[in-house]
Each structure stands twice: as C-alpha cells, then as structure tokens.
C-alpha cells in the first residue's frame, strides 16, 4: 500500500551562476575561479606529489589543509518521500566521488546548473570545490549509502554592505522531486547565518522554473531581476515567520510520510523467520499471516526453503519483487549484513525486534548507535531495537507485525509506547475494554522513530481521532512541545509518563509537577496510570467534548450518586442535585431521566449509574440509555456510565460501525462513578484549553539581543561554563530590559558609606556569599539603614560574620510580596521557567508552577496565576493587589533572553518583590556554558 501524504515539490535541477553558456562552469562573483557545486564522498583524492604545486594556490578561502568541518553540520534529514539522506560538509577526500556524481548527471541537468555543457570537472575546479574554509566558502553534500546524490555550496561575494554569498546546488537526476534542493537550501542558510552572512544571491536560467519555485516556496522574500535568459535572485536569510512555517510544514509532511511508509507497506519481509512459534521470528510471521496482511509476506531464512508454507529466501536481495518493510529478528551481530541487503533492495523501513542493545549497558548502546547510523546512512528509518512491533488495523492494510498475542479491533485511537512487554499488556487491556485502535507502534529503545514522528503522522491521519502515548523519554523535548500544541488543537492527546521521563534518569528524578504543568501547557491530557489512560480514551474516542463544567448525575443508588458528586466536585466540576431513581428503577425511568438531562440547557455532561441490588436482565436498561441518547442527537453532551461495574465499552452500550467495530456514539462504562468523574474532569480541562484562542510569543520592547550575544561570546571564549559575577549578570540582564534594584559592590566601610550617599537613603547592606544570600533568617542582610553610622556598623558586622570584605549596598526596594522566577535546563523538557512565592513553607510544600519556553503572552499571565498561593497576589483583606502584569512582563523578558542566548543554562531571580506599582528584582544569578544541542531551532534534521 502507499501512503497518501503529499510529496513536497522540489527542484528538478539546480541553481546556476550568472554567466552566458560556456564550456567551463561560470565563476561566481568575487571568486578566484570557477566553483561547481561540490559534493562529498568517501574515496580520498590522490595527494599532490611532493614538489608539485596544487591546481590552486593556497589561500584563506582555498586552504591546502582545510580546517575540520563543523561537526554539528552533520545531519540525517528526511526527503519529502520519507526516505533518509545524510548531510555533511565537503572535504578534500570527496574529490573522486564528486567527479563521479558530476559525470552521472544528465546533459539537461548540467546545462541548467552550469549554463552550458560541462562533462567533466577540471582539476582546478575539483580542488577548489573540495578545499573550503567552512566560513566564506561552504560546501555541503547529501549521501545515500556510498553515493553522493546532491551537492550545494555558497561563496562569499566581494561587494560592499552586509555580507552576501552566491548559493547554488544540484541534485542527481534520479533523486529530483524528493525535496533535496529545499533541504540543501535550509542547511546552507543555517551555515551562512552562523558565519554572519545576511543575504543569498542566485543566478538561474529563466527556463529553470522549478528552481525559481524552490526559492520562492522556501518562504524567503525573493527580489528578482532579469538579464536576458538569466534571472538574478536575492533574499535575506533571516528566519521569518513565513520561513519557519514553511520549514515546519515540510518537516511535518516528510516525517508523516516516513511513518506512513512503515505503517502502510505494500510488502513485508521477515528476516529471521522460523516455524517455531515460541521464537521471535516465528511469532511475528504467524501474526502477519493470520492477520490477513493485504500484501505479500516474504520469510527470509537461509536454512529453509519455506516457512509456515510460504516460500523462503536466503537474503532480502533474493526476493524477486519489491520489499517496503523488513521486520528483523536476527542476532545483533548479523544486522550489519541485513542492512546492506536492505539497501540493495530499496527497503524503506526496518522494525527491529532484536534485543541486546542499549538496554544491556554501554556496549549495547554503542551497537545501537552503529545500527541507527548505518540504517539512516542506507536511507531507512528504524522502529526499535527491542521493539514489540507495529500494527495497522485498516482492512486495506491489516498489518500485525507485532509479538502481541492479542490485537484490538478496528477503531480510531492511535497508540505509541516504548516498552515491549508493557506494549503487549496495553494491547491486551485495550482489547478487553473493547477499545479499537487505528495504528499501534511500540518503539522499544526509541533509537530512531519516536513519539514526535507518530504525532506528525497522526496529525493528518484521517483514520485517527485520539492519540495515546506511554512515554519514558523525549528525544527532542522542544520539538515535542511544539508538535503537541498543534496536534492537540484538533485531536486529543492522552499521555502517561513512566516516572523516568529523562533519558538517563532513575525513577523519581522527574518532578511530576513539572510533567503536569508542561503537559497542560501543551494541551495534553496527563494521566498517572494505564487505567486512567484508557478511562480518558474511552470517553474521548466515543463521546463529544463537554461544553462546560456542569454535571448531571442519575442513578439507582443514592450512595453511588453521592460518590460521583463528591469526586466531581473535588475535580472542580459543578454538580447538579443528583437524580435518585431508587433501587426499583425501571428502564422507562432511566429513559425519561436521561432524556430530560440531555434536554436541560443547564447540564453539560451526564454520569448515569446503574447498579442493581439484585441480579436482573440488564439489556433493557442499556437500550433505554442508548435510546434516550439517540432521541437528542443535537445535545452533543458526553454520557458516562457505571453500568454494572463494567469498564470500557460494554457490548450492550456499543454502537457498531462498518465491519462491526465499536463506533462513535458508544457509551463508556467505569467500575465506579469516581473514576468516571475523574476522567470527565480531565477531558473537561482539555476542552477548556482547546477553546482558548492561540496566543503568540510577543517580544517586549527595549531588547538588545546583539549586545547580549557579544557579551556571552566574550565570556565563553574558553569553551567552559561558570556562574557570572553579580556585575556581569546585571550587565547581561540590562540588554533585555531586566533591571536589578541598583546596588554598589564595596570593599571598605568608607566605600559603603559613599555608595549609600550615591544611591540615597535608606539602603540595605548584604553579604555576597551564596550561603548568606539564601538564609531564611536574613542573617547576612541589614535593612533600612538611614545614616552613615548605621551603614558603617552594618559593614563591620557583616564582614565579621561572613569573613568576606565584599558587600553590596543596595537601594531599598518597595515592600511587597516576595516571588521567585527561575529558568534551568530540565533533562526531559529542555529550558523550563519556574514561578512561585518566596518563603520556606511554600518551598517545602513545592508550590511552584512550570512552563516550557518560549512563553506566549497568555502563558506568561497563566504562569503567574498558577501556584496555589497565587491568590495572595490578587490582594487580601490585609494586603493590596500587586502588579501582576509587571510579573508577567518580567517572565516574557526572561523567556526572550533564554530563547535568544542558548549558552545561558540557568538564571534565577530570588527574590522579586511584587508591589501594587512594580515588580523589583533584589538579586539575580546566571550560569553560562557550552551551547546545548537545540536542533529544533535550525534546519530540519532527525534527532
């Protein structure tokens, strides 16, 4: 089968340099010679013999010994068809591969790239193409296996004004139409931005309309002029909103396509297939065959002519037809040869069931990295290793490439998890609850395909309405947050965390408060157990979202009715007086009560309890509830039941769709009304989030990001990390309009008095050691000093108790409510901002709110209102309302600072005094370090 995700347009050839057609490539403006696009390969070019000069003199731009290429430019990227290609910088060793690549181009492609015939790269041009400085002259190549398939380069132009470079690229004929020109352009622009280049220039033949489209559709504001048959294109490479939107759209399409290649294969090979049912290869083959997969299944076993009555092949290469998906069940040591065979066969994806990788320790982790590097280098995506498998219940696919003994029926729920054994239990639980799945992926060690990829796929999958995630870690937390926010606007995401969300964390390392807050920020329904996961899924998949928090309760047990009420009120729902039908209630009584509740405009959702005190025939009661629901189809209100303590979708309350599967309109049941109320409350909070307008990230005025970057660049020249001094911190924060209450650093009593006179009385004297700053008894602080003598005495006292002659004399701030704002790198979610009120008791209670960065305007406001103690900021009988808008603006400025300066690893503002007219920072600390990998902010790449 083929995936329906559209393939993004791409160049059919290349951009060329401005010149009339000629027998050699045109020399870009400002260059010393011709510069054909330079790909990269693996075969080294023969070194220049001793005493023989190279074809081009050694120069800064064409160095005889080029500097090492930036390692972070190395990337695995997805083509628009979902296949993987490898991108890297060009090196001198690439000369022979470059020549081979060029020779294989068609005459038409070479004409469009070089404006004329150019059958072979001259030695001089080959040398210049492979000897670059990775700054003013940059070359990038895309590889598939051992072959170069595309090349791009830019070269600095010698012209006044902002730095500009000519850009060009060319794609092998057989790989045109895969979006590779767009990939090269993105990464060349990223490299150029690192090297302070502001504009790209390209010369393109007017007849090369596809290449013009590549530049235009990339989101750049392209200026065009024409000189005869040549178009001159120029554009700024700063990332605009349009550019980022295009990047994200292409990323979404290519990642969805790559997952679609896995979940909708036209054929499957089982490598390591065996007739033994207790073996991995035997189990997955049996499931594929018994699941009536709608394509051919090819067992691969060199020792057998057939397996389970199906002809077997010695290797994948020997299979006469195409193979889309390979399920691998061979020992780890045999996987290398499997990869070679799969590349030769053109396999698009692997499901590696084999264990013995990162779950076994450092040695296994190294083998796992080698596996993924090799697979991606061969153009394939990988589910696993140590995976349970993948499944697609679409009757047109009927794929069960799992080790699970039970697979749920067809439904509209997509499920992703990591753990193999847990995945099998989850599938069994879903089947027992009568919940249907559309697709299922158990990624095992999640070495390649991750939850992010599945979210991209399910976002546009027409057969999936609800997404379930069981997460143990995130490969790219920033990207996860970005994708989840978008997907959750149209499709609910329910996620349970395992308690060790960080990749290297142990249970308990992850603060569940952080998980709760950050999931809620992204619109994710966060649950704590598999039971809660399915409780919410049953409601979301089969019932409408509640329009509000008003709940009606109907039942034949007063005790159970009150349990439902108490649980609902505890979750923040507003509950009407329950309708108690009594233990002798008839089906007719249920019909009338449910019908009245659905017609009541004051009720948004309904819990129906049916718990007969003695055994009775229950079919009539189920019919009554279903009939009342069908009688008011426009009510659009969710109904939940406790129907004789069943859980999931009871058959008597199910609506059957095509093929007999459970369809929308089915009524979920819960073992007790408390669980029903908790599930409804979580879904109501999600529905409320979904109705809020999308807020934008707003940068406050008065920000000088360039000055801040310059300061940090100076402070990190040694490549290490450290805490900034107090004065450095103040200087950095001032670039973002963040002001610490004015202070002076002093070393003598006379300096202290002079500082107080300069600042104006009253002042505070503060010891500067971190131990003294954090003492709750304020032993290192003297406040409200009004006279020189008091300042002298304070200086003497603090020096004596702290043992440090360096003190701060600070202007007294307006009294107010003490608050704390902090940002630090969370191992699971990236940069996280924290807000709470000051005080030892609040600290012990853990009353803090968290948000992922960057903050939108609405999220900044919500952050300030989120702690349980936040009502104190709105004023009490004995204290006025503080300036919460000033706190929210401070949070926005901090967000912009951390987002712009990735080297800022931690920053703390403690305390911030919030008063009716201001929010004043008394002390701030900042720690800088090497820039972390933040691939979500740059060109597309796989994590």
TIROTOR-488619 format. One line per field, with one value per residue (C-alpha): residue number from 1; x, y, z; residue in one letter. Coordinates in steps of 0.05 Angstrom, whole numbers. Example, Ala and Ser with C-alpha at 12.3 -4.5 7.8 and 13.67 -1.06 7.14 Angstrom:
num: 1  2
xx: 246  273
yy: -90  -21
zz: 156  143
residuo: A  S
This chain:
num: 1  2  3  4  5  6  7  8  9  10  11  12  13  14  15  16  17  18  19  20  21  22  23  24  25  26  27  28  29  30  31  32  33  34  35  36  37  38  39  40  41  42  43  44  45  46  47  48  49  50  51  52  53  54  55  56  57  58  59  60  61  62  63  64  65  66  67  68  69  70  71  72  73  74  75  76  77  78  79  80  81  82  83  84  85  86  87  88  89  90  91  92  93  94  95  96  97  98  99  100  101  102  103  104  105  106  107  108  109  110  111  112  113  114  115  116  117  118  119  120  121  122  123  124  125  126  127  128  129  130  131  132  133  134  135  136  137  138  139  140  141  142  143  144  145  146  147  148  149  150  151  152  153  154  155  156  157  158  159  160  161  162  163  164  165  166  167  168  169  170  171  172  173  174  175  176  177  178  179  180  181  182  183  184  185  186  187  188  189  190  191  192  193  194  195  196  197  198  199  200  201  202  203  204  205  206  207  208  209  210  211  212  213  214  215  216  217  218  219  220  221  222  223  224  225  226  227  228  229  230  231  232  233  234  235  236  237  238  239  240  241  242  243  244  245  246  247  248  249  250  251  252  253  254  255  256  257  258  259  260  261  262  263  264  265  266  267  268  269  270  271  272  273  274  275  276  277  278  279  280  281  282  283  284  285  286  287  288  289  290  291  292  293  294  295  296  297  298  299  300  301  302  303  304  305  306  307  308  309  310  311  312  313  314  315  316  317  318  319  320  321  322  323  324  325  326  327  328  329  330  331  332  333  334  335  336  337  338  339  340  341  342  343  344  345  346  347  348  349  350  351  352  353  354  355  356  357  358  359  360  361  362  363  364  365  366  367  368  369  370  371  372  373  374  375  376  377  378  379  380  381  382  383  384  385  386  387  388  389  390  391  392  393  394  395  396  397  398  399  400  401  402  403  404  405  406  407  408  409  410  411  412  413  414  415  416  417  418  419  420  421  422  423  424  425  426  427  428  429  430  431  432  433  434  435  436  437  438  439  440  441  442  443  444  445  446  447  448  449  450  451  452  453  454  455  456  457  458  459  460  461  462  463  464  465  466  467  468  469  470  471  472  473  474  475  476  477  478  479  480  481  482  483  484  485  486  487  488  489  490  491  492  493  494  495  496  497  498  499  500  501  502  503  504  505  506  507  508  509  510  511  512  513  514  515  516  517  518  519  520  521  522  523  524  525  526  527  528  529  530  531  532  533  534  535  536  537  538  539  540  541  542  543  544  545  546  547  548  549  550  551  552  553  554  555  556  557  558  559  560  561  562  563  564  565  566  567  568  569  570  571  572  573  574  575  576  577  578  579  580  581  582  583  584  585  586  587  588  589  590  591  592  593  594  595  596  597  598  599  600  601  602  603  604  605  606  607  608  609  610  611  612  613  614  615  616  617  618  619  620  621  622  623  624  625  626  627  628  629  630  631  632  633  634  635  636  637  638  639  640  641  642  643  644  645  646  647  648  649  650  651  652  653  654  655  656  657  658  659  660  661  662  663  664  665  666  667  668  669  670  671  672  673  674  675  676  677  678  679  680  681  682  683  684  685  686  687  688  689  690  691  692  693  694  695  696  697  698  699  700  701  702  703  704  705  706  707  708  709  710  711  712  713  714  715  716  717  718  719  720  721  722  723  724  725  726  727  728  729  730  731  732  733  734  735  736  737  738  739  740  741  742  743  744  745  746  747  748  749  750  751  752  753  754  755  756  757  758  759  760  761  762  763  764  765  766  767  768  769  770  771  772  773  774  775  776  777  778  779  780  781  782  783  784  785  786  787  788  789  790  791  792  793  794  795  796  797  798  799  800  801  802  803  804  805  806  807  808  809  810  811  812  813  814  815  816  817  818  819  820  821  822  823  824  825  826  827  828  829  830  831  832  833  834  835  836  837  838  839  840  841  842  843  844  845  846  847  848  849  850  851  852  853  854  855  856  857  858  859  860  861  862  863  864  865  866  867  868  869  870  871  872  873  874  875  876  877  878  879  880  881  882  883  884  885  886  887  888  889  890  891  892  893  894  895  896  897  898  899  900  901  902  903  904  905  906  907  908  909  910  911  912  913  914  915  916  917  918  919  920  921  922  923  924  925  926  927  928  929  930  931  932  933  934  935  936  937  938  939  940  941  942  943
xx: 0  23  16  -28  16  33  105  131  155  229  279  286  357  396  412  470  518  508  543  528  535  607  649  671  628  616  659  616  625  683  714  784  758  701  663  618  574  617  590  624  645  687  742  804  833  905  951  992  1061  1119  1145  1083  1040  966  920  901  949  939  895  848  787  820  866  913  895  823  800  758  685  636  610  541  530  528  454  407  348  284  267  196  181  201  268  330  392  456  481  552  605  650  723  784  771  708  743  734  662  647  674  632  570  581  594  528  486  445  463  400  416  487  462  413  468  526  490  526  559  608  620  679  703  772  828  828  753  753  807  771  706  734  782  737  744  674  662  665  663  619  602  550  534  476  493  454  496  563  536  532  462  462  511  504  552  556  613  623  613  663  615  603  548  522  558  525  541  524  487  479  460  448  410  423  371  343  333  299  229  247  254  330  341  299  339  405  380  357  424  465  425  437  512  512  476  529  581  548  523  459  438  439  445  429  433  383  364  295  273  292  223  227  289  256  198  245  270  200  166  220  187  240  222  258  276  281  313  327  386  368  359  384  345  381  350  368  339  354  364  339  286  218  152  136  202  193  121  146  201  152  102  155  181  110  98  164  160  88  108  165  118  67  120  125  51  25  75  58  101  138  199  211  286  299  232  224  167  179  120  160  214  211  216  162  113  115  109  49  16  28  -1  -61  -76  -90  -40  -61  6  59  99  169  203  279  317  380  369  297  261  195  169  96  81  108  169  230  291  364  370  327  366  339  266  244  194  197  202  176  185  233  219  286  291  364  421  453  517  480  446  503  495  419  427  469  417  360  395  408  335  309  274  242  239  260  224  280  251  321  342  412  425  423  381  441  491  546  567  496  486  547  518  452  485  521  455  418  477  482  407  398  460  425  362  319  280  281  228  266  310  279  211  145  127  77  4  -47  -119  -142  -174  -138  -72  -86  -15  3  78  80  95  29  -18  -79  -92  -153  -204  -211  -220  -198  -145  -71  -24  51  93  165  167  156  129  85  61  35  -3  -31  -57  -90  -122  -148  -179  -211  -243  -269  -230  -210  -143  -125  -50  0  75  119  186  227  291  265  332  302  226  197  132  146  145  79  47  66  34  -30  -39  -63  -84  -158  -170  -145  -184  -148  -74  -48  24  63  127  193  235  236  288  274  231  225  200  152  121  115  82  37  9  -11  -39  -79  -118  -155  -141  -137  -70  -71  -3  22  93  133  165  233  219  292  333  386  342  322  252  235  283  226  183  112  92  135  104  34  45  82  33  -24  11  14  -58  -40  -86  -37  -54  -16  -33  -53  -123  -132  -104  -159  -212  -199  -190  -259  -292  -252  -257  -332  -366  -366  -326  -364  -384  -375  -365  -438  -451  -515  -517  -571  -572  -609  -562  -560  -492  -461  -493  -460  -394  -398  -417  -360  -308  -333  -333  -263  -241  -272  -337  -403  -454  -530  -571  -568  -630  -640  -685  -684  -665  -731  -720  -746  -716  -771  -749  -678  -702  -742  -687  -632  -675  -692  -619  -597  -650  -632  -591  -560  -525  -461  -446  -480  -459  -510  -503  -536  -520  -578  -581  -601  -587  -634  -636  -594  -607  -669  -633  -577  -629  -663  -598  -579  -649  -651  -584  -607  -671  -630  -574  -564  -550  -476  -464  -418  -451  -411  -438  -423  -460  -459  -386  -362  -303  -291  -346  -398  -427  -496  -477  -435  -453  -428  -394  -373  -343  -376  -325  -340  -362  -371  -433  -416  -424  -365  -372  -328  -322  -342  -370  -307  -266  -319  -317  -241  -239  -293  -256  -192  -229  -266  -200  -174  -238  -230  -157  -178  -229  -177  -150  -79  -32  31  101  110  179  176  207  276  315  386  399  462  497  477  505  570  577  564  612  667  652  651  714  749  692  677  619  614  569  571  592  538  560  564  494  467  500  471  401  401  405  334  305  311  334  361  349  410  469  543  597  642  704  712  667  684  663  599  581  599  554  497  504  504  443  404  379  350  395  408  476  483  537  553  568  514  506  487  440  397  390  317  335  366  429  471  427  418  357  331  398  384  450  525  539  488  520  589  564  528  590  632  582  572  646  657  604  615  690  685  701  660  589  532  500  431  376  315  260  186  159  116  103  166  167  217  229  279  299  341  351  305  332  265  235  293  290  235  214  190  149  125  121  180  185  209  140  120  186  175  104  132  82  114  87  126  123  165  198  186  126  67  34  -24  23  62  -2  -24  44  36  -34  -16  13  -36  -12  -23  -88  -43  -20  -92  -99  -128  -163  -96  -54  -65  -65  4  24  16  24  95  110  82  124  186  171  166  233  266  235  264  332  337  310  360  421  426  491  450  439  409  383  350  312  304  271  228  186  117  82  19  61  121  160  231  288  332  381  395  444  462  503  532  561  571  511  467  441  378  364  291  311  351  345  306  341  326  341
yy: 0  72  130  187  242  290  297  368  399  403  426  386  410  467  539  563  621  684  678  660  588  566  503  512  530  603  636  665  739  752  683  667  615  571  535  478  452  407  341  296  224  173  156  200  240  225  273  324  296  327  388  394  455  444  468  530  570  563  619  632  613  554  525  469  438  458  465  409  417  436  371  399  407  331  312  258  290  266  275  293  219  200  169  187  220  242  314  335  385  373  352  341  266  277  293  227  218  289  274  210  248  302  252  217  280  285  336  375  379  401  454  482  483  509  545  501  434  415  339  335  378  405  390  464  467  400  424  489  452  406  455  504  544  528  602  645  583  526  461  410  342  294  220  155  95  104  152  227  247  323  380  452  508  582  630  700  757  814  873  929  926  867  802  765  699  665  599  540  467  408  343  276  263  200  237  300  312  289  358  354  423  452  413  438  510  506  479  526  584  557  553  623  652  623  658  727  724  763  752  698  712  662  664  619  607  636  569  534  548  491  521  590  555  524  593  623  566  565  626  677  746  740  800  785  819  793  799  764  690  695  712  746  727  757  748  757  692  715  665  699  672  652  615  578  560  530  492  463  445  408  374  351  324  287  256  236  205  166  137  122  82  39  32  23  -22  -58  -118  -144  -187  -224  -232  -289  -322  -391  -441  -445  -409  -392  -355  -281  -293  -347  -306  -244  -285  -322  -256  -227  -288  -297  -222  -228  -175  -147  -155  -208  -233  -259  -303  -296  -355  -382  -452  -464  -467  -449  -426  -439  -460  -395  -396  -371  -334  -336  -260  -199  -189  -255  -234  -222  -167  -100  -100  -40  -62  -110  -140  -161  -218  -238  -234  -165  -188  -206  -139  -106  -153  -146  -71  -79  -127  -80  -20  -60  -80  -9  -25  38  18  -32  -59  -87  -136  -159  -143  -135  -62  0  -36  -80  -25  16  -37  -47  28  32  -24  13  77  39  7  73  108  51  46  121  121  68  112  74  91  44  24  -5  -41  -85  -66  -103  -83  -43  -53  -21  -46  -13  -70  -47  -59  -109  -105  -141  -141  -149  -202  -190  -248  -202  -143  -97  -89  -31  37  110  111  115  86  96  66  46  -15  -80  -123  -65  -55  -126  -115  -49  -83  -136  -84  -45  -107  -126  -57  -63  -2  -2  22  51  42  19  28  0  32  -6  34  91  97  128  132  168  196  261  224  189  255  283  223  222  298  287  214  213  147  172  217  205  196  156  159  119  158  142  196  250  253  327  359  427  395  351  412  448  389  370  441  439  369  377  434  383  315  298  271  229  213  174  183  125  164  166  214  236  191  177  189  140  135  196  243  274  320  302  375  394  338  360  434  425  374  420  478  436  414  342  303  278  214  173  102  56  51  126  127  82  115  180  146  113  180  219  167  155  216  291  340  374  445  465  440  429  356  317  251  199  132  79  82  144  124  116  181  218  185  213  282  285  262  311  370  351  356  425  405  438  384  390  355  281  245  184  134  84  10  -9  37  11  21  71  113  113  134  192  217  213  247  304  314  316  369  410  471  475  408  398  325  266  207  150  98  30  -17  -64  -91  -160  -195  -170  -171  -111  -107  -65  -14  -8  1  56  95  87  105  168  189  176  216  280  276  351  352  340  322  267  209  165  105  59  1  -59  -42  -59  -19  3  -2  -55  -92  -71  3  -1  29  -14  16  -14  -83  -89  -47  -1  67  138  145  83  97  82  49  54  6  61  132  164  140  166  234  238  220  272  326  314  316  379  415  394  420  486  492  477  534  586  628  613  664  689  696  771  802  861  927  950  886  889  816  831  864  805  755  794  793  719  705  741  704  635  640  587  538  525  543  584  628  700  752  796  855  812  786  856  876  817  826  900  880  853  910  869  915  892  943  988  968  981  930  955  930  981  1017  1083  1055  1030  1099  1132  1082  1096  1171  1160  1114  1154  1131  1084  1027  954  921  849  796  768  695  648  616  682  703  641  642  647  685  742  736  764  826  892  931  1003  1036  1111  1141  1135  1107  1052  1035  1031  988  942  935  917  866  831  826  796  742  726  730  767  841  846  871  900  966  967  1017  995  968  980  930  875  801  760  718  672  663  612  580  518  460  403  335  319  384  430  501  507  570  564  614  615  657  662  630  567  538  549  519  458  450  452  504  521  528  510  526  506  562  605  634  664  726  685  633  686  711  639  624  680  656  582  569  552  613  659  689  727  768  789  822  802  836  859  867  903  873  872  889  820  850  870  799  771  820  800  727  746  783  723  677  720  722  647  633  680  660  584  588  614  549  575  641  656  717  710  749  792  840  849  913  949  990  947  882  895  845  845  792  752  697  669  610  603  542  510  517  454  418  455  425  446  519  507  470  405  342  277  278
zz: 0  -9  39  20  49  -8  -31  -25  -90  -104  -156  -219  -226  -196  -189  -232  -231  -272  -338  -410  -430  -435  -435  -363  -303  -292  -239  -183  -170  -124  -133  -158  -206  -225  -170  -189  -133  -90  -65  -15  -17  18  -31  -19  -76  -92  -53  -91  -102  -65  -101  -145  -133  -124  -180  -139  -95  -21  6  65  22  -13  40  23  90  105  177  206  185  240  269  282  208  202  200  178  143  111  39  21  6  77  59  99  69  104  100  116  99  40  50  4  8  -33  -99  -134  -111  -133  -202  -206  -184  -236  -292  -277  -285  -348  -401  -384  -310  -324  -372  -321  -267  -308  -366  -417  -429  -375  -379  -330  -272  -285  -234  -213  -202  -167  -120  -104  -94  -41  -6  30  94  121  131  68  23  45  11  33  5  12  12  7  24  -12  -64  -67  -91  -83  -73  -50  -37  -23  -35  -6  -54  -57  -51  -1  51  91  77  19  -15  -80  -70  -117  -113  -158  -148  -182  -236  -203  -137  -164  -138  -68  -36  -32  -61  -5  47  20  18  91  115  73  102  172  159  128  188  235  192  194  122  114  41  -12  -86  -141  -216  -250  -323  -334  -363  -298  -268  -218  -185  -181  -146  -95  -73  -74  -36  17  49  30  5  -62  -104  -178  -238  -307  -354  -419  -405  -333  -271  -213  -146  -79  -10  64  102  170  194  186  210  138  132  197  177  112  148  198  144  104  166  184  114  108  178  168  102  134  186  132  95  157  174  103  68  4  23  85  93  159  167  214  202  233  241  316  349  412  374  356  282  285  326  283  219  247  266  197  163  210  207  133  113  46  12  2  62  49  101  99  126  91  120  97  30  63  130  150  79  49  3  40  12  34  36  22  -43  -69  -64  -136  -120  -83  -7  31  103  136  204  234  284  278  330  337  303  239  230  191  132  137  127  65  36  52  20  -43  -44  -32  33  63  137  190  251  295  345  365  436  464  452  498  549  564  580  548  498  475  469  423  380  378  354  300  279  272  238  187  175  164  121  79  74  123  186  245  296  355  370  424  396  404  333  294  273  227  232  167  129  66  103  160  186  251  253  329  380  416  425  424  378  389  334  286  319  315  370  354  407  417  472  483  528  491  548  571  500  499  564  537  475  517  562  502  473  540  544  473  451  377  351  284  289  342  349  404  392  444  455  411  377  315  306  366  393  355  289  306  327  259  225  267  259  188  191  172  210  278  325  392  407  467  489  541  547  581  549  496  441  427  482  449  385  424  457  390  355  413  419  345  344  409  378  335  365  439  464  528  558  617  639  666  723  689  633  627  583  636  697  751  778  820  784  745  786  769  780  720  678  698  683  618  591  609  574  510  516  534  580  631  670  721  702  645  675  674  603  578  622  585  517  522  533  482  427  430  463  448  488  545  532  605  676  696  711  720  758  750  786  825  885  930  957  888  866  923  908  838  864  915  864  812  860  882  809  800  766  784  801  800  853  833  808  851  814  871  871  837  777  711  641  628  688  662  592  619  666  615  562  610  628  556  541  603  580  649  642  601  616  648  691  694  749  740  798  810  882  856  790  736  660  640  565  574  616  564  509  549  558  485  461  502  474  403  415  426  374  376  451  439  512  536  574  621  659  715  683  729  743  673  644  573  522  542  483  504  501  438  371  314  254  187  197  266  303  361  332  357  400  441  516  561  629  690  750  798  790  820  761  713  747  745  671  656  694  655  590  611  626  558  524  561  538  467  465  486  428  406  438  404  432  440  448  496  473  493  477  451  433  392  452  496  446  443  518  523  465  503  568  535  492  534  519  592  637  700  742  721  772  800  758  695  709  716  650  613  641  623  549  558  598  662  719  786  841  838  882  890  905  962  998  1055  1105  1071  1003  1035  1062  995  959  1007  995  920  920  971  1038  1061  1037  1052  1065  1041  1047  978  993  966  1034  1065  1009  1017  1093  1113  1177  1136  1177  1120  1109  1144  1122  1126  1140  1144  1168  1152  1222  1211  1145  1176  1233  1184  1141  1202  1228  1161  1146  1214  1207  1133  1131  1064  1055  990  1006  966  986  953  948  989  945  953  1002  972  963  953  890  855  780  755  689  683  634  651  628  596  572  557  585  637  674  746  786  858  920  967  1035  1069  1079  1006  985  1028  1000  930  909  842  771  709  635  575  536  497  533  495  524  553  581  618  651  667  698  749  768  771  841  896  935  875  904  952  892  877  945  1012  1069  1097  1033  967  897  867  796  764  695  714  736  671  630  670  654  580  581  615  563  506  540  548  479  446  487  487  526  586  622  686  713  779  806  881  910  865  907  875  899  874  825  806  808  833  829  890  867  804  786  717  694  625  590  522  476  481  420  401  333  335  323  260  194  192  217  252  327
residuo: X  X  X  X  X  X  X  X  X  X  X  X  X  X  X  X  X  X  X  X  X  X  X  X  X  X  X  X  X  X  X  X  X  X  X  X  X  X  X  X  X  X  X  X  X  X  X  X  X  X  X  X  X  X  X  X  X  X  X  X  X  X  X  X  X  X  X  X  X  X  X  X  X  X  X  X  X  X  X  X  X  X  X  X  X  X  X  X  X  X  X  X  X  X  X  X  X  X  X  X  X  X  X  X  X  X  X  X  X  X  X  X  X  X  X  X  X  X  X  X  X  X  X  X  X  X  X  X  X  X  X  X  X  X  X  X  X  X  X  X  X  X  X  X  X  X  X  X  X  X  X  X  X  X  X  X  X  X  X  X  X  X  X  X  X  X  X  X  X  X  X  X  X  X  X  X  X  X  X  X  X  X  X  X  X  X  X  X  X  X  X  X  X  X  X  X  X  X  X  X  X  X  X  X  X  X  X  X  X  X  X  X  X  X  X  X  X  X  X  X  X  X  X  X  X  X  X  X  X  X  X  X  X  X  X  X  X  X  X  X  X  X  X  X  X  X  X  X  X  X  X  X  X  X  X  X  X  X  X  X  X  X  X  X  X  X  X  X  X  X  X  X  X  X  X  X  X  X  X  X  X  X  X  X  X  X  X  X  X  X  X  X  X  X  X  X  X  X  X  X  X  X  X  X  X  X  X  X  X  X  X  X  X  X  X  X  X  X  X  X  X  X  X  X  X  X  X  X  X  X  X  X  X  X  X  X  X  X  X  X  X  X  X  X  X  X  X  X  X  X  X  X  X  X  X  X  X  X  X  X  X  X  X  X  X  X  X  X  X  X  X  X  X  X  X  X  X  X  X  X  X  X  X  X  X  X  X  X  X  X  X  X  X  X  X  X  X  X  X  X  X  X  X  X  X  X  X  X  X  X  X  X  X  X  X  X  X  X  X  X  X  X  X  X  X  X  X  X  X  X  X  X  X  X  X  X  X  X  X  X  X  X  X  X  X  X  X  X  X  X  X  X  X  X  X  X  X  X  X  X  X  X  X  X  X  X  X  X  X  X  X  X  X  X  X  X  X  X  X  X  X  X  X  X  X  X  X  X  X  X  X  X  X  X  X  X  X  X  X  X  X  X  X  X  X  X  X  X  X  X  X  X  X  X  X  X  X  X  X  X  X  X  X  X  X  X  X  X  X  X  X  X  X  X  X  X  X  X  X  X  X  X  X  X  X  X  X  X  X  X  X  X  X  X  X  X  X  X  X  X  X  X  X  X  X  X  X  X  X  X  X  X  X  X  X  X  X  X  X  X  X  X  X  X  X  X  X  X  X  X  X  X  X  X  X  X  X  X  X  X  X  X  X  X  X  X  X  X  X  X  X  X  X  X  X  X  X  X  X  X  X  X  X  X  X  X  X  X  X  X  X  X  X  X  X  X  X  X  X  X  X  X  X  X  X  X  X  X  X  X  X  X  X  X  X  X  X  X  X  X  X  X  X  X  X  X  X  X  X  X  X  X  X  X  X  X  X  X  X  X  X  X  X  X  X  X  X  X  X  X  X  X  X  X  X  X  X  X  X  X  X  X  X  X  X  X  X  X  X  X  X  X  X  X  X  X  X  X  X  X  X  X  X  X  X  X  X  X  X  X  X  X  X  X  X  X  X  X  X  X  X  X  X  X  X  X  X  X  X  X  X  X  X  X  X  X  X  X  X  X  X  X  X  X  X  X  X  X  X  X  X  X  X  X  X  X  X  X  X  X  X  X  X  X  X  X  X  X  X  X  X  X  X  X  X  X  X  X  X  X  X  X  X  X  X  X  X  X  X  X  X  X  X  X  X  X  X  X  X  X  X  X  X  X  X  X  X  X  X  X  X  X  X  X  X  X  X  X  X  X  X  X  X  X  X  X  X  X  X  X  X  X  X  X  X  X  X  X  X  X  X  X  X  X  X  X  X  X  X  X  X  X  X  X  X  X  X  X  X  X  X  X  X  X  X  X  X  X  X  X  X  X  X  X  X  X  X  X  X  X  X  X  X  X  X  X  X  X  X  X  X  X  X  X  X  X  X  X  X  X  X  X  X  X  X  X  X  X  X  X  X  X  X  X  X  X  X  X  X  X  X  X  X
